[in-house]
Amino acid sequence: MKNQRKNGIISSVKLSILKEMKKAGVGIIISSDCHDCNFLTHGFDRAIELCKECGIRELQIFTKEGFKGISLD
């Protein structure tokens, strides 16, 4: 699969990997290692689009009580 850029973000994530993760019940977390607070969530919208394309409807967040699912719908 050739890398494609959309809004400066490489979006060549192997969708098949995300689909297999969904099938296996693996929780998905979108995170950032950004060192500039102005760009902390840059690319998150695209990451969510890719998850939805793979049928993923829930992301995981970490809380005091542990992981919690949040809906993408």
JOJOVEN-V84802 format. One record per pair of residues at least 24 apart in sequence whose C-alpha atoms are under 8 Angstrom apart, sorted by the first residue. I is the first residue (numbers start at 1). GAP is how many residues later the second one is. Records with the same first field share a line. If there is no record, write none. Layout:
I: GAP + GAP
This chain:
9: 34
11: 35
15: 35 + 39
16: 38
18: 33 + 36
19: 35 + 36 + 37
22: 32 + 33 + 34
27: 32 + 33
28: 30 + 31 + 32
29: 30 + 31 + 32
30: 29
48: 24
